[in-house]
Amino acid sequence: MKLTLGKSEFGSHIRLTLLSFLVGILGGLASVLFKKMISFFQHLFWRSPSILSAVASQPWYFTVLIPAIGGIFVGLSVYYGAREAKGHGVPEIMESMIFRGGQIRKKVALIKPLASSICIGSGGSIGREGPIVQMSSSLASSVGQIFKIREKGMRTLVAAGAGAGIGGTFNAPIAGALFAVEVILGEFGVYSFSPVIIASVIATLTGRMIMGDYAAFQVPAYTLQSIWEIGPYILLGIVSGLVAFAFIKLLYFTEDLFDGFHINPVLKAILGGLLIGFIGLGLPQIFGVGYDTIDACLQNQIALWLGFLLIFGKIVGTSIILGSGGSGGIFAPSLFAGAMTGNFVGGIFHNLFPASISSPGAFSLVGMGAVVAGATHAPITAIIILFELTGDYKIILPLMLTCIIASLITVGLQKESIYTLKLKRRGIQFKEGKEVNILRSLQVKDYMSRDYKSFLNTENIGKIIDQATGGQHHSFQIVDKKNNFIGCFSINQLKRMLLQKELLDSIVIAQDLAVPDIYVDYGDNLEQAMKIFGRNEVEEIPILKNKQLMGVLKRKDVIEAYNYEMQKREAASGLAMKMKFTQLTQTVDLGEGYKIREIEAPQKFWDKSLQQLNLKARYGIDVLLIKRKYPPQCITIPSAQTHIQKGDFLVLAGLEENISKLIRTKPQK
């Protein structure tokens, strides 16, 4: 397939490439700054550059209380600063790519590093890579917004920010670029890949200029002792895949467990800190990022059974911190668990066959990549990042084998990665490499709901509190007697006001509660609506027509619409591939009256876009494919802006009666 760029597209690509230099510099500076912040807070909380030495020299209750105190500040900064800063960050970037074209709120770049550095510095058992990725992506998004980059370019720029974050923190530019395209973008096109590479390289160079050309870990020299080592490495791949699967399951089980506690989010963060403190009394190695312990493991300084306990101690500790509302990444915990897994498996075989099996440190190195590959479903990134850390080609063979086996095991047990499972639980299907700009073609009015609760603007506050707090709605609309929209408010907004008596005393009637600027117009599309959902803490948005309240748009309905469109496009892609090799019959029966039918485009459709025709709303029919006979001959999956031409053949999906009705309909004059 030829790659051709028009003049305007080529100009946009050059502009994006130039901006990627700026994103790389910002990403490199962000990674350096974040490491400095972690060191500052660690010294502030523990009064020592080493948490392990602090735990050994201080009273036990300090060890328990310090993470809980950190939890107070983390909970406050996340809950009142930016909710997106909670958790490990990468799923939030993916969601912004899907629904907001890569636009991320600017304050995330401030709140995320603050919350995460406090969380890690106070002993939270989490990683620094996720926060750096989210911070760098947020900065990249801000750059794109300042320079008014269009949506496709914005997504590429945000991915470049993610690559810059990984490249800067690990001193590994290739791994940074591959992480961005394998995990965030899911595509390797030249248009997107070149800015990502540039940003990752510039971030790495920026970090080296400030911090020096260092290695993230002290990696031992590696040699493959004998061909018989392949057997233990295969077993390590299987065990690593199971560890990654256990990590994914435990993380989201713990999130559900804490979500079931109906207490203030700040109290949850304190509880998580207390629990991690008690675990740290017995296994202090789980505190913080854990790179010192990984280095000790690579140098064969971790006992066999201690390493075994640390596998579970780390994934339990990370799950507790993130489940309770902490802020940090899962990349370093995956590396940590992998190192301990390799230490355990390699230690057993080395003790049995010391002459023919490498030291446990070599297995620890390979195990690091294997658990990361399994947890993230990104084996290429895992292989390259470990290769860049070692700079030794000899490690590649066992590393590739182990990472692929671990990925196959984890994918077989858990289809979603540790990142995409979070999106799926929110009802979002993340399809790598697919066109996500599909909400623009869907109209707000077609998904309008009349299931909402409204109040007159003159309603007194006492009645509002009684009715709002006792019902099932989370958002409420305020109108006047003529049904003109005044504003809206959420149940969370009301609850916060109940805690501030002096503020509550100033509220007399419903109009005093109204937030007037959260709404969509009747003619808007779902992409515009999703941007409003992204900026505001609401589950539904009022739909207005000439200032009149017509209904509401619910977040869950937008997500369902997106998932349906993704499924439809996936089916269309498969159908298009099939049609390249076979002739589709005129009609395919799908059962229950639904059919796929190929028709020649009626004259009334010529020179009109699918958005103008609006066949979905008028007839309940989807256009899956367009077969274009005239040059160039091709089969395309259409978008809303696709215009029908004379001689086109349309592949339609819908009820047979609706398709027949469409064909019989006379053209509008």
C-alpha positions in Angstrom: 0.0 0.0 0.0 1.4 3.4 -0.9 1.7 6.2 1.6 0.7 9.5 0.1 0.4 12.8 1.8 -1.3 15.9 0.4 0.4 19.3 0.8 -1.8 20.3 3.7 -1.3 16.9 5.4 2.4 17.0 4.8 2.5 20.5 6.3 0.6 19.3 9.4 3.0 16.4 9.8 6.0 18.7 9.7 4.4 21.0 12.3 3.6 18.0 14.5 7.2 16.8 14.1 8.6 20.1 15.2 6.2 20.2 18.2 7.4 16.7 19.2 10.8 18.3 19.9 9.1 20.5 22.5 7.1 17.6 23.9 10.4 15.6 24.2 12.1 18.4 26.2 9.0 18.8 28.5 8.8 15.1 29.0 12.5 14.8 29.9 12.3 17.7 32.3 9.1 16.2 33.8 10.8 12.9 34.5 13.7 14.6 36.2 11.5 16.9 38.2 9.3 14.0 39.3 12.2 11.9 40.5 13.4 14.9 42.5 9.9 15.3 44.0 9.9 11.7 45.1 13.3 12.1 46.8 12.2 15.2 48.5 9.0 13.7 50.0 10.8 10.5 50.9 13.3 12.4 52.9 10.5 14.5 54.4 8.5 11.5 55.6 11.3 9.1 56.5 14.2 11.4 57.4 16.4 9.1 55.4 17.4 8.6 51.7 16.6 4.9 52.2 13.3 3.7 53.5 14.8 0.3 54.5 17.3 1.9 56.8 14.6 4.2 58.3 12.3 1.2 59.0 15.2 -0.6 60.7 16.1 2.3 63.0 12.7 3.8 64.0 9.8 2.7 66.3 7.3 0.3 64.6 4.4 2.7 64.9 6.2 5.3 62.7 6.4 2.7 60.0 2.7 2.1 60.2 1.7 5.8 60.5 3.9 7.4 57.8 2.0 5.8 54.8 -1.3 6.7 56.4 -0.2 10.3 56.8 0.8 10.3 53.2 -2.7 8.9 52.4 -4.3 12.1 53.9 -2.5 14.4 51.5 -2.9 12.0 48.5 -6.7 11.7 49.2 -7.2 15.4 49.5 -5.2 16.3 46.4 -6.9 13.7 44.2 -10.5 14.2 45.5 -10.4 18.0 45.5 -7.8 18.5 42.8 -8.3 16.1 39.8 -10.0 12.8 40.0 -8.1 11.6 36.9 -4.9 11.6 39.1 -6.3 8.6 41.0 -4.9 5.2 40.0 -2.1 4.3 37.6 -2.9 6.9 34.8 -2.5 5.1 31.6 -6.2 4.1 31.2 -7.1 7.7 31.7 -4.8 8.6 28.8 -6.5 5.9 26.7 -10.0 7.2 27.6 -9.0 10.8 26.6 -7.8 9.5 23.3 -11.1 7.8 22.6 -13.6 10.3 23.8 -11.8 13.7 23.8 -9.4 13.4 20.9 -6.4 13.5 23.3 -7.5 16.6 25.2 -6.5 16.3 28.9 -7.2 18.9 31.6 -4.2 21.1 32.2 -4.3 20.8 36.0 -3.8 17.0 35.7 -0.1 17.8 34.8 0.1 19.5 38.3 -2.0 17.3 40.5 -0.8 13.9 39.2 3.0 14.4 40.1 2.1 16.0 43.4 -0.2 13.2 44.5 2.0 10.4 43.2 5.3 11.8 44.6 3.6 12.1 48.0 2.2 8.6 47.7 5.5 7.0 46.7 7.6 9.2 49.0 5.5 8.2 52.0 6.0 4.5 51.2 3.2 3.7 48.8 4.0 0.4 47.0 3.6 1.8 43.5 5.6 2.9 40.5 6.8 6.2 39.1 6.4 5.4 35.4 2.6 5.7 35.2 2.6 9.2 36.7 5.4 10.3 34.5 3.5 9.0 31.4 0.3 10.8 32.5 2.2 14.0 33.3 4.1 14.0 30.0 1.0 13.2 28.1 -0.9 16.1 29.9 1.9 18.5 29.0 1.8 17.3 25.3 -2.0 17.8 25.3 -1.5 21.3 26.6 1.0 22.0 23.8 -1.5 20.7 21.3 -4.2 22.9 22.6 -2.1 26.0 22.6 -1.1 25.4 19.0 -4.6 24.3 18.0 -3.6 20.9 16.7 -6.4 18.9 15.1 -7.7 15.7 16.7 -5.6 13.2 14.8 -2.5 15.2 15.4 -3.5 15.7 19.1 -3.7 11.9 19.7 -0.2 11.5 18.1 1.2 14.3 20.3 -0.3 12.8 23.4 1.2 9.4 22.5 4.5 11.2 21.9 4.2 12.6 25.4 3.7 9.1 26.8 6.8 7.8 24.9 8.8 10.8 26.2 7.8 9.9 29.8 9.0 6.2 29.4 12.1 7.1 27.5 13.1 9.8 30.0 12.5 7.7 33.2 14.3 4.5 31.9 16.9 6.2 29.7 15.5 3.9 27.0 14.3 5.9 23.9 13.4 2.9 21.8 11.3 1.3 24.5 9.6 4.7 25.1 8.5 5.0 21.5 7.3 1.4 21.3 5.3 1.7 24.5 3.5 4.7 23.0 2.6 3.0 19.8 2.0 -0.5 21.2 0.0 0.5 24.3 -1.4 4.0 23.7 -1.9 4.3 19.9 -1.9 0.6 18.7 -0.6 1.5 15.3 2.8 1.9 13.6 2.0 4.4 10.8 4.8 6.8 9.7 2.5 9.8 10.4 2.3 8.8 14.1 5.5 6.9 14.6 8.1 9.6 13.7 6.9 12.3 16.2 6.8 9.6 18.9 10.3 8.5 18.2 11.6 12.1 18.2 9.9 13.0 21.5 11.2 9.8 23.1 14.8 10.5 21.9 14.7 14.2 22.9 13.3 13.3 26.4 16.1 10.7 26.9 18.8 13.2 25.8 17.3 15.9 28.1 17.4 13.5 31.1 21.0 12.5 30.3 22.1 16.1 30.1 20.7 16.8 33.6 21.1 13.5 35.4 23.9 11.8 33.4 23.9 8.8 31.2 22.9 6.2 33.8 21.3 2.9 33.8 17.9 2.4 35.6 19.3 -0.8 37.2 22.7 -2.3 37.9 22.5 -5.2 35.5 24.9 -8.1 35.9 26.9 -9.6 33.0 24.9 -12.3 31.3 25.9 -15.5 29.5 23.8 -18.4 28.3 25.4 -21.3 30.2 24.0 -24.1 28.1 21.1 -25.0 25.8 19.5 -26.8 28.8 18.7 -23.4 30.3 15.8 -23.0 27.7 13.7 -25.4 29.7 13.8 -23.3 33.0 13.2 -20.2 31.0 10.1 -21.7 29.4 8.9 -22.5 32.9 9.7 -19.0 34.0 7.5 -17.7 31.2 4.5 -19.8 32.4 5.0 -18.8 36.0 5.4 -15.1 35.1 2.2 -15.2 33.1 0.4 -16.6 36.1 1.9 -13.9 38.3 0.8 -11.2 35.9 -2.7 -12.7 35.8 -2.9 -12.8 39.6 -1.8 -9.2 39.7 -4.5 -8.0 37.3 -7.2 -9.9 39.2 -6.1 -8.8 42.6 -5.8 -5.2 41.6 -9.4 -4.9 40.4 -10.7 -7.1 43.2 -9.1 -4.7 45.7 -10.6 -1.7 43.9 -14.1 -3.3 44.1 -13.5 -4.0 47.8 -12.6 -0.4 48.6 -15.4 0.9 46.4 -17.8 -1.1 48.6 -16.8 1.0 51.6 -19.2 3.9 51.7 -16.8 6.3 53.4 -15.0 9.5 52.5 -12.3 8.9 49.8 -9.7 10.5 52.1 -10.5 8.0 54.8 -10.1 5.2 52.3 -6.6 6.5 51.4 -5.7 6.6 55.1 -6.9 3.1 55.5 -4.8 1.9 52.6 -1.8 3.6 54.1 -2.3 1.9 57.4 -2.6 -1.5 55.8 0.5 -1.0 53.7 2.3 0.1 56.9 1.5 -3.1 58.7 2.6 -5.2 55.7 5.8 -3.2 55.6 6.7 -4.2 59.2 7.4 -7.7 57.9 8.4 -6.9 54.3 9.8 -3.3 54.2 11.2 -4.0 50.7 7.6 -3.4 49.3 7.7 0.3 50.3 8.1 2.8 47.5 9.2 2.1 43.9 11.5 -0.8 45.1 14.4 -0.2 42.6 17.0 -0.8 45.3 15.5 -4.2 46.1 15.4 -5.0 42.3 19.1 -4.1 42.1 19.8 -6.4 45.1 17.9 -9.2 43.4 19.8 -8.8 40.1 23.1 -9.0 42.2 21.9 -12.3 43.8 21.5 -10.7 47.2 17.8 -11.7 47.9 17.3 -15.1 49.6 15.1 -17.6 47.7 12.1 -17.7 50.1 12.2 -13.9 50.8 12.0 -13.3 47.0 9.0 -15.7 46.9 7.2 -13.8 49.7 8.0 -10.4 48.0 6.2 -11.5 44.8 2.9 -11.6 46.7 3.8 -8.8 49.1 4.4 -6.4 46.3 1.2 -7.1 44.2 -0.9 -7.1 47.4 0.7 -3.8 48.5 0.2 -2.2 45.1 -3.4 -3.4 44.9 -4.2 -1.9 48.3 -2.6 1.5 47.6 -4.3 1.9 44.2 -7.6 0.3 45.3 -7.8 2.7 48.3 -7.4 5.7 46.0 -3.7 6.2 45.8 -1.9 7.6 42.8 1.0 5.8 41.1 1.9 3.3 38.4 1.9 -0.5 37.9 5.0 -0.7 35.7 7.6 -0.7 38.5 5.6 -3.2 40.6 5.4 -5.5 37.6 9.2 -5.2 37.2 9.6 -5.9 40.9 7.3 -9.0 40.9 9.0 -10.2 37.8 12.5 -9.9 39.4 11.3 -11.9 42.4 9.6 -14.5 40.3 12.8 -15.0 38.3 14.9 -15.1 41.5 12.7 -17.9 42.8 12.5 -20.0 39.7 16.2 -19.4 38.7 17.3 -20.0 42.3 15.7 -23.4 42.4 17.3 -24.6 39.1 20.7 -23.0 39.9 20.8 -24.8 43.3 20.0 -28.1 41.6 22.3 -27.6 38.6 24.9 -24.9 39.5 27.3 -25.8 36.6 24.8 -25.6 33.8 22.2 -23.0 34.9 22.9 -19.3 35.2 22.7 -17.4 38.5 19.3 -16.3 39.8 20.2 -12.7 38.8 19.9 -13.6 35.1 16.5 -15.2 35.6 15.4 -12.1 37.6 16.3 -9.9 34.7 14.3 -12.0 32.2 11.4 -12.4 34.7 11.1 -8.6 34.9 10.3 -8.4 31.2 8.0 -11.4 31.3 5.7 -10.1 34.0 5.5 -6.7 32.4 4.7 -8.4 29.1 1.9 -10.4 30.6 0.4 -7.6 32.7 0.4 -5.0 29.9 -0.1 -7.4 26.9 2.9 -5.5 25.4 5.7 -8.0 24.8 7.5 -5.9 22.3 7.9 -3.0 24.7 9.0 -5.4 27.5 11.6 -7.1 25.3 13.1 -3.8 24.0 13.2 -2.1 27.4 15.1 -5.0 29.0 17.4 -5.1 26.0 18.1 -1.4 26.3 18.8 -1.8 30.0 21.3 -4.5 29.4 22.8 -3.5 26.0 23.6 -7.2 25.7 22.3 -9.2 22.7 22.8 -12.5 24.5 19.8 -11.8 26.7 17.5 -11.4 23.7 16.9 -15.1 23.0 15.6 -16.2 26.5 13.9 -12.8 26.9 11.9 -13.1 23.7 10.9 -16.7 24.5 9.9 -15.9 28.1 8.0 -12.7 27.3 6.0 -14.3 24.5 5.1 -17.3 26.7 4.1 -15.1 29.6 1.9 -12.9 27.2 0.2 -16.0 25.8 -0.6 -17.4 29.2 -2.0 -14.1 30.5 -4.0 -13.3 27.4 -5.4 -16.8 27.4 -6.6 -16.3 31.0 -7.5 -12.6 30.8 -8.3 -11.0 27.4 -7.9 -7.5 28.7 -4.6 -6.0 29.9 -4.1 -4.4 33.2 -4.7 -1.1 31.4 -7.7 -1.9 29.2 -9.6 -3.9 31.8 -10.1 -0.6 33.7 -11.7 0.9 30.6 -13.8 -2.2 30.0 -15.1 -2.0 33.6 -16.3 1.5 32.7 -18.1 0.1 29.7 -15.5 1.3 27.2 -14.1 -1.1 24.5 -10.6 0.0 23.6 -9.8 -1.2 20.1 -6.1 -0.7 19.2 -5.4 0.9 15.9 -9.1 1.6 15.2 -10.5 4.9 14.1 -12.0 6.3 17.3 -13.4 9.5 15.9 -16.9 8.0 15.4 -18.8 10.0 18.0 -18.8 13.0 15.7 -21.2 11.3 13.4 -23.8 10.5 16.1 -26.3 13.1 17.1 -27.2 14.0 20.6 -31.0 14.1 19.8 -30.9 10.4 18.8 -29.8 9.4 22.3 -31.9 11.7 24.3 -33.5 10.4 27.5 -36.5 11.8 29.3 -35.6 9.9 32.5 -34.5 12.9 34.6 -35.4 14.8 37.7 -36.0 18.6 37.5 -36.8 21.3 40.0 -38.4 24.7 39.5 -36.0 27.5 40.0 -38.1 28.8 42.9 -38.1 25.5 44.9 -36.9 25.9 48.4 -33.6 24.3 49.5 -35.2 22.0 52.1 -37.5 20.3 49.6 -34.6 19.9 47.2 -32.4 18.2 49.8 -35.2 15.8 50.8 -36.0 14.8 47.2 -32.5 14.8 45.7 -30.8 12.8 48.5 -33.5 10.2 48.7 -33.8 9.3 45.0 -31.8 7.4 42.4 -30.7 10.3 40.3 -27.2 11.7 40.4 -27.8 14.9 38.4 -30.7 17.4 38.5 -32.1 20.0 36.1 -33.4 23.4 37.1 -36.0 25.1 34.9 -38.5 28.0 35.2 -42.3 27.8 34.8 -41.9 27.9 31.0 -39.4 25.0 31.0 -36.5 27.3 30.1 -33.3 25.9 31.3 -31.7 27.7 34.2 -28.9 25.3 35.2 -28.1 22.0 36.7 -26.4 20.5 39.8 -25.1 17.1 40.9 -25.6 15.1 44.1 -21.9 15.3 44.9 -22.1 19.1 44.7 -25.1 19.1 47.1 -23.3 16.8 49.5 -20.2 19.0 49.6 -22.5 22.0 50.4 -24.1 20.1 53.3 -20.7 19.9 54.9 -20.2 23.7 54.7 -22.9 25.2 56.8 -21.9 28.8 56.1 -22.2 28.1 52.3 -25.5 26.3 52.8 -27.0 29.2 54.7 -26.6 31.4 51.6 -28.7 29.0 49.5 -32.4 29.8 49.6 -33.9 28.4 46.4 -33.0 26.1 43.6 -31.7 28.9 41.3 -28.9 29.4 43.8 -27.7 25.9 43.1 -27.8 26.2 39.3 -24.6 25.7 37.2 -25.7 27.3 34.0 -23.0 26.4 31.4 -23.3 22.6 31.4 -25.5 21.6 28.5 -25.5 20.5 24.9 -27.6 21.8 22.0 -30.2 19.6 20.3 -28.1 19.7 17.1 -24.7 18.8 18.7 -23.0 15.5 18.3 -21.8 13.0 20.9 -18.1 14.0 20.5 -19.0 17.5 21.8 -21.0 16.0 24.6 -18.2 13.7 25.7 -15.9 16.7 26.0 -18.3 18.2 28.5 -18.5 14.9 30.4 -14.7 15.0 30.5 -14.6 18.5 32.0 -17.4 18.0 34.6 -18.3 15.6 37.3 -21.8 14.7 36.0 -23.5 11.5 34.8 -26.0 13.3 32.5 -26.1 16.5 30.5 -29.3 18.6 29.7 -30.2 18.9 26.0 -31.6 22.3 25.0 -33.5 23.6 22.0 -34.1 27.3 21.9 -33.2 27.4 25.6 -36.0 24.8 26.3 -35.1 21.6 28.2 -35.9 18.7 25.9 -34.3 15.9 27.8 -30.9 14.6 29.0 -28.0 12.7 27.6 -26.5 10.1 29.9 -22.9 9.1 30.0 -23.7 5.4 29.9 -25.7 5.9 26.7 -22.8 7.6 25.0 -20.5 4.7 25.9 -23.0 2.2 24.7 -23.3 4.1 21.4 -19.6 4.1 21.0 -19.3 0.4 21.7 -22.0 -0.4 19.2 -20.3 1.7 16.5 -17.0 -0.1 17.2 -18.6 -3.5 16.9 -20.3 -2.4 13.7 -17.0 -1.2 12.3 -15.2 -4.4 13.4 -17.9 -6.5 11.6 -17.6 -4.2 8.5 -13.8 -4.7 8.5 -14.2 -8.5 8.5 -16.8 -8.2 5.8 -14.5 -6.0 3.7 -11.7 -8.5 3.9 -14.0 -11.3 2.9 -15.3 -9.4 -0.1 -11.7 -8.9 -1.4 -11.6 -12.7 -2.0 -15.2 -13.7 -2.5 -18.3 -12.2 -4.1 -20.9 -11.3 -1.5 -24.3 -12.6 -2.3 -27.0 -9.9 -2.7 -28.5 -10.7 0.7 -27.2 -12.4 3.9 -29.7 -13.4 6.5 -28.7 -12.6 10.1 -31.8 -14.1 11.7 -34.8 -12.4 13.5 -35.5 -10.4 10.4 -32.1 -8.7 10.2 -30.2 -8.9 6.9 -27.1 -7.6 5.2 -28.1 -6.5 1.7 -26.1 -5.0 -1.2 -27.9 -2.4 -3.3 -26.9 0.0 -6.0 -27.0 3.6 -4.5 -30.3 5.2 -5.6 -30.1 8.4 -7.5 -31.6 10.3 -4.5 -28.4 9.5 -2.6 -25.9 10.8 -5.1 -23.7 13.7 -4.0 -25.0 13.5 -0.4 -23.0 12.6 2.7 -24.2 9.9 5.0 -24.7 12.5 7.7 -27.1 14.4 5.4 -29.0 11.2 4.5 -29.2 10.2 8.2 -30.3 6.6 7.3 -29.9 5.4 10.9 -32.4 7.8 12.3 -34.8 7.7 9.3 -34.8 4.0 8.6 -32.9 2.2 11.3 -30.3 1.1 8.8 -26.5 1.1 8.9 -24.2 1.5 5.9 -21.5 -1.0 6.6 -19.5 -0.7 3.3 -19.4 1.2 0.1 -18.2 -0.6 -3.1 -16.9 2.0 -5.5 -16.9 0.9 -9.1 -15.3 3.9 -10.7 -11.7 4.9 -10.2 -10.2 3.9 -7.9 -12.1 0.6 -7.5 -12.2 -0.1 -3.8 -14.2 -1.2 -0.8 -14.4 1.3 2.0 -15.8 1.6 5.5 -17.6 4.9 5.3 -17.6 7.8 7.8 -20.4 10.4 8.3 -18.7 12.7 5.9 -18.5 10.1 3.1 -20.4 11.3 0.0 -22.3 8.7 -2.1 -21.3 8.8 -5.8 -23.1 7.6 -8.9 -22.4 3.9 -9.5 -21.6 3.1 -5.8 -22.9 -0.1 -4.3 -24.0 0.1 -0.6 -23.8 -2.8 1.8 -26.7 -2.2 4.3 -27.5 -3.8 7.6 -31.0 -3.7 9.2 -34.5 -5.2 9.2 -35.6 -6.4 5.8 -38.7 -4.3 5.9 -36.7 -1.1 6.6 -34.3 -1.8 3.7 -37.3 -2.4 1.4 -38.9 0.8 2.6 -35.7 2.8 1.9 -35.5 1.4 -1.7 -39.2 2.2 -2.3 -39.0 5.8 -0.9 -39.3 8.4 -3.6 -36.6 11.1 -3.7 -37.4 14.3 -1.8 -38.0 17.3 -4.0 
